[in-house]
Amino acid sequence: MRLRYFSIIGFSLVLTFSCKKEKELERFDPEEMLEKEKDSVKNLLSLSRALIEKGKYNEAKKNLTIIINNFGTYQEVIEANQLLINLNLELLVKQISNTKSIDSINIWIKNVSDPDIRQLADSRIADILSNSEDLAQLEDYLESDGYKAHQDLANQRVKELKEKNKEQAYQNALAAKDSKNWKKFIEDYPNHPEKEKIEETIILLEVNEIFAGEYGEIPPAQLLGDKNFKESNMEITNDTRYTLTLRYSGPEIKKIDIPPGTKKTVNFKSGEYRVTASVNAAGVRNFAGNESLYGQYSSTYYISSN
């Protein structure tokens, strides 16, 4: 009884299934399916156009690529191809217009045949060079083996930028008011037209800086002979093992370096001077004091262990 029961059920199921499949086959219409597919391609193409208008280029490219790769028998593929070409050109134009890399633009110039794109790339290089604030970028361009149609423009910008940087460094040193900045400036611009004046400024600042710190007192030099209110001179002996540097700030501004174990005679305009003395050795303090120079003097410098 059970076997017969399952047999009937099984037969009934087979009949039911067969009827269902038959109805589905009756509903299947190839032309209708093709029409739906064609509508989907048209909709995808329309969506791609809308995405392009909204600036959603990557999404648009993805949809256009789907159309081109999967629906080659449709007329819409021709338009999709053209849209993708135009989109890629538009993206390239944006890349060229926004990039600050001359090397990247040189690659496009080398590999893109479209004359409008090449002209745009050429103009972008000129724009970058004209507005560059980067000396290294300009010098790299001039030294490279790539596309160099704008060498004159690059050279002019290098000249402008160096002048601008020099003026900025000058203003920075003026504002800082310390010898370190002026020393760096004159090191970077050794041929500056105001070099002599700047070197005097450095001496004055060094004198001020020594007086502002800790120092030993320089005893006044003793006058030898009669006073001279016009000219003075001093014979200075360096009785140390180091180079001695003396700075005088007064009617004249002088910096004198005297090698170890030697002497030097220095001439001055007579008057009141602030004087500093230092040696090129760590652990030896500076000396400073005031000198009234009106005639002939002699002075010896040595290092005491006290």
Wavefront OBJ file of the C-alpha trace (Angstrom):
o trace
v 0.000 0.000 0.000
v 2.811 2.420 0.732
v 4.599 1.720 -2.546
v 1.444 2.414 -4.524
v 0.826 5.555 -2.529
v 4.260 7.030 -3.332
v 3.961 6.012 -6.948
v 0.765 7.958 -7.361
v 2.176 10.955 -5.624
v 5.298 10.845 -7.747
v 3.277 10.592 -10.936
v 1.122 13.453 -9.918
v 4.190 15.615 -9.240
v 5.704 14.842 -12.611
v 2.540 15.855 -14.347
v 2.322 19.069 -12.390
v 5.923 19.977 -13.145
v 5.546 19.226 -16.823
v 2.506 21.437 -17.078
v 4.288 24.314 -15.378
v 7.292 24.117 -17.732
v 4.962 24.009 -20.679
v 3.241 27.207 -19.550
v 6.626 28.952 -19.078
v 7.699 27.971 -22.585
v 4.464 29.347 -23.915
v 5.199 32.698 -22.209
v 8.867 32.967 -23.483
v 9.172 35.440 -26.382
v 12.690 35.962 -27.878
v 11.740 39.193 -29.613
v 10.362 40.572 -26.381
v 13.567 39.644 -24.560
v 15.698 41.334 -27.241
v 13.567 44.432 -27.048
v 13.998 44.557 -23.264
v 17.747 44.120 -23.651
v 17.868 46.905 -26.216
v 15.915 49.166 -23.864
v 18.432 48.360 -21.114
v 21.332 49.377 -23.380
v 19.549 52.629 -24.277
v 18.888 53.340 -20.615
v 22.508 52.596 -19.715
v 23.660 54.938 -22.469
v 21.261 57.646 -21.281
v 22.488 57.184 -17.713
v 26.095 57.531 -18.914
v 25.288 60.867 -20.561
v 23.656 62.108 -17.334
v 26.673 61.010 -15.280
v 29.009 62.865 -17.630
v 26.941 66.040 -17.246
v 27.161 65.699 -13.448
v 30.922 65.199 -13.614
v 30.764 61.593 -12.411
v 33.275 60.491 -15.004
v 34.454 57.209 -13.482
v 30.899 55.871 -13.174
v 30.158 56.965 -16.737
v 33.300 55.240 -18.034
v 32.297 52.033 -16.245
v 28.836 52.013 -17.877
v 30.161 52.866 -21.348
v 32.711 50.075 -21.081
v 29.935 47.600 -20.202
v 28.016 48.626 -23.337
v 31.078 48.387 -25.587
v 32.304 45.054 -24.222
v 28.959 43.250 -23.978
v 26.553 44.626 -26.596
v 28.614 44.914 -29.750
v 25.674 44.183 -32.081
v 23.739 47.291 -31.061
v 23.897 50.630 -32.812
v 24.281 52.297 -29.402
v 27.811 50.889 -29.154
v 28.979 53.409 -31.779
v 27.740 56.310 -29.658
v 29.149 54.709 -26.508
v 32.540 54.445 -28.175
v 32.463 58.100 -29.201
v 31.307 59.192 -25.748
v 34.157 57.235 -24.162
v 36.703 58.780 -26.539
v 35.389 62.290 -25.788
v 35.292 61.539 -22.067
v 38.886 60.327 -22.045
v 39.933 63.462 -23.914
v 38.042 65.640 -21.448
v 39.684 63.867 -18.523
v 43.086 64.310 -20.159
v 42.400 68.022 -20.641
v 41.512 68.318 -16.946
v 44.639 66.412 -15.935
v 46.861 68.626 -18.061
v 45.165 71.798 -16.830
v 45.500 70.826 -13.170
v 48.905 69.179 -13.030
v 52.023 70.971 -11.811
v 54.364 68.257 -13.057
v 56.259 69.174 -16.211
v 57.522 65.585 -16.481
v 53.950 64.280 -16.703
v 53.066 66.812 -19.393
v 56.175 65.849 -21.382
v 54.925 62.252 -21.414
v 51.570 63.370 -22.815
v 53.248 65.505 -25.465
v 55.342 62.518 -26.464
v 52.477 59.979 -26.607
v 49.393 61.967 -27.658
v 48.966 62.755 -31.342
v 45.952 65.066 -31.056
v 47.253 68.559 -32.011
v 44.846 70.370 -29.678
v 45.996 68.296 -26.714
v 49.638 68.879 -27.613
v 48.985 72.625 -27.856
v 47.222 72.598 -24.497
v 50.143 70.700 -22.943
v 52.627 73.165 -24.411
v 50.653 76.113 -23.024
v 50.413 74.434 -19.611
v 54.196 74.040 -19.449
v 54.600 77.737 -20.252
v 52.080 78.596 -17.521
v 53.857 76.431 -14.931
v 57.234 77.955 -15.758
v 55.886 81.510 -15.663
v 54.388 81.093 -12.194
v 56.767 78.625 -10.554
v 58.099 79.475 -7.108
v 60.358 76.408 -7.137
v 63.918 77.025 -8.317
v 64.674 73.297 -8.305
v 61.753 72.650 -10.672
v 62.955 75.330 -13.081
v 66.546 74.138 -12.991
v 65.437 70.524 -13.517
v 63.508 71.649 -16.591
v 66.541 73.451 -18.001
v 68.843 70.502 -17.319
v 66.503 67.773 -18.582
v 66.675 66.120 -21.998
v 62.920 66.397 -22.581
v 60.715 68.908 -24.354
v 62.318 72.331 -23.840
v 60.542 74.800 -26.091
v 60.422 77.357 -23.273
v 64.056 77.611 -22.195
v 64.084 81.409 -22.436
v 60.966 81.637 -20.290
v 62.477 79.289 -17.701
v 65.746 81.240 -17.591
v 63.859 84.507 -17.107
v 61.796 83.023 -14.287
v 64.947 81.671 -12.596
v 66.414 85.165 -12.706
v 63.222 86.722 -11.285
v 62.925 84.126 -8.560
v 66.537 84.455 -7.464
v 66.128 88.222 -7.250
v 62.913 87.800 -5.287
v 64.538 85.315 -2.902
v 67.503 87.648 -2.423
v 65.246 90.561 -1.545
v 63.252 88.384 0.864
v 66.457 87.185 2.548
v 67.604 90.824 2.832
v 64.337 91.847 4.475
v 64.488 88.853 6.822
v 68.013 89.810 7.919
v 66.929 93.411 8.474
v 64.046 92.265 10.659
v 66.137 89.766 12.635
v 68.765 92.331 13.657
v 71.421 89.782 14.546
v 74.828 88.974 13.096
v 73.986 85.338 12.329
v 71.324 86.196 9.741
v 73.517 88.792 8.051
v 76.450 86.344 7.910
v 74.198 83.780 6.228
v 72.962 86.432 3.814
v 76.444 87.532 2.757
v 77.484 83.881 2.456
v 74.579 83.261 0.057
v 75.042 86.547 -1.831
v 78.778 87.342 -1.711
v 78.521 89.819 -4.600
v 75.699 91.898 -3.164
v 76.157 95.589 -4.042
v 75.862 96.560 -0.364
v 78.380 93.971 0.812
v 80.709 96.505 2.470
v 77.877 98.134 4.379
v 76.522 94.723 5.424
v 79.924 93.649 6.715
v 80.080 96.800 8.861
v 76.589 96.003 10.133
v 77.774 92.520 11.098
v 80.686 93.990 13.100
v 78.374 96.410 14.915
v 75.957 93.615 15.762
v 78.763 91.334 16.955
v 80.024 94.113 19.253
v 76.506 94.600 20.633
v 76.050 90.861 21.128
v 79.335 90.509 23.033
v 78.510 93.493 25.243
v 75.061 91.987 25.893
v 76.564 88.723 27.165
v 79.185 87.785 29.738
v 82.649 89.181 29.125
v 85.856 90.218 30.824
v 86.777 93.910 30.994
v 89.472 95.121 28.595
v 91.766 97.572 30.422
v 92.198 100.913 28.591
v 95.315 101.165 26.404
v 98.007 103.620 27.547
v 98.825 106.623 25.400
v 102.399 106.723 24.112
v 103.459 110.320 23.502
v 101.294 113.297 22.675
v 97.599 113.247 21.875
v 96.449 113.370 18.277
v 92.821 114.322 17.771
v 92.845 113.433 14.080
v 94.580 110.104 13.683
v 95.509 107.285 16.033
v 97.313 103.973 15.749
v 97.728 100.947 17.930
v 100.327 98.203 17.872
v 98.525 95.008 18.919
v 100.384 91.880 19.986
v 98.623 88.510 20.056
v 100.452 86.557 22.734
v 98.005 83.622 22.613
v 97.979 80.296 20.808
v 94.821 81.215 18.895
v 93.719 83.662 16.234
v 92.696 86.886 17.964
v 89.724 88.853 16.613
v 89.285 92.498 17.597
v 86.247 94.584 16.699
v 86.176 98.381 16.942
v 82.949 100.395 16.780
v 83.277 104.171 16.751
v 84.298 106.824 14.209
v 85.378 103.845 12.141
v 84.176 100.267 12.145
v 86.938 97.692 11.958
v 87.391 93.948 12.406
v 90.984 92.771 12.779
v 92.205 89.158 12.820
v 95.697 88.608 14.209
v 97.349 85.149 13.954
v 98.826 83.625 17.131
v 102.237 84.934 18.249
v 102.205 87.927 15.881
v 101.637 91.662 16.090
v 99.863 94.180 13.871
v 99.667 97.980 13.786
v 96.225 99.387 13.048
v 95.397 102.987 12.119
v 92.165 104.682 13.294
v 90.363 107.961 13.137
v 90.703 109.410 16.636
v 87.691 109.157 18.894
v 85.703 106.981 21.321
v 85.427 103.287 20.518
v 83.661 100.233 21.852
v 86.098 97.324 21.591
v 85.686 93.551 21.841
v 88.270 90.781 21.776
v 87.729 87.030 21.198
v 89.736 83.985 20.154
v 88.729 80.966 18.080
v 88.818 78.559 21.030
v 86.053 77.012 23.102
v 86.019 77.817 26.791
v 87.812 81.166 26.456
v 85.501 84.050 27.317
v 85.180 87.244 25.335
v 86.537 90.601 26.469
v 84.999 94.009 25.916
v 85.502 97.622 26.943
v 85.646 101.268 25.885
v 88.729 102.938 24.420
v 89.540 106.632 23.978
v 91.957 106.622 21.036
v 93.754 109.964 20.523
v 97.315 109.183 19.493
v 99.700 106.243 19.588
v 99.041 103.114 21.664
v 100.390 99.644 22.296
v 98.401 96.642 23.558
v 99.193 92.972 24.244
v 96.630 90.177 24.567
v 97.339 86.913 26.358
v 95.339 84.169 28.065
v 95.581 83.932 31.804
v 94.756 80.741 33.718
v 93.240 82.789 36.586
l 1 2 3 4 5 6 7 8 9 10 11 12 13 14 15 16 17 18 19 20 21 22 23 24 25 26 27 28 29 30 31 32 33 34 35 36 37 38 39 40 41 42 43 44 45 46 47 48 49 50 51 52 53 54 55 56 57 58 59 60 61 62 63 64 65 66 67 68 69 70 71 72 73 74 75 76 77 78 79 80 81 82 83 84 85 86 87 88 89 90 91 92 93 94 95 96 97 98 99 100 101 102 103 104 105 106 107 108 109 110 111 112 113 114 115 116 117 118 119 120 121 122 123 124 125 126 127 128 129 130 131 132 133 134 135 136 137 138 139 140 141 142 143 144 145 146 147 148 149 150 151 152 153 154 155 156 157 158 159 160 161 162 163 164 165 166 167 168 169 170 171 172 173 174 175 176 177 178 179 180 181 182 183 184 185 186 187 188 189 190 191 192 193 194 195 196 197 198 199 200 201 202 203 204 205 206 207 208 209 210 211 212 213 214 215 216 217 218 219 220 221 222 223 224 225 226 227 228 229 230 231 232 233 234 235 236 237 238 239 240 241 242 243 244 245 246 247 248 249 250 251 252 253 254 255 256 257 258 259 260 261 262 263 264 265 266 267 268 269 270 271 272 273 274 275 276 277 278 279 280 281 282 283 284 285 286 287 288 289 290 291 292 293 294 295 296 297 298 299 300 301 302 303 304 305 306
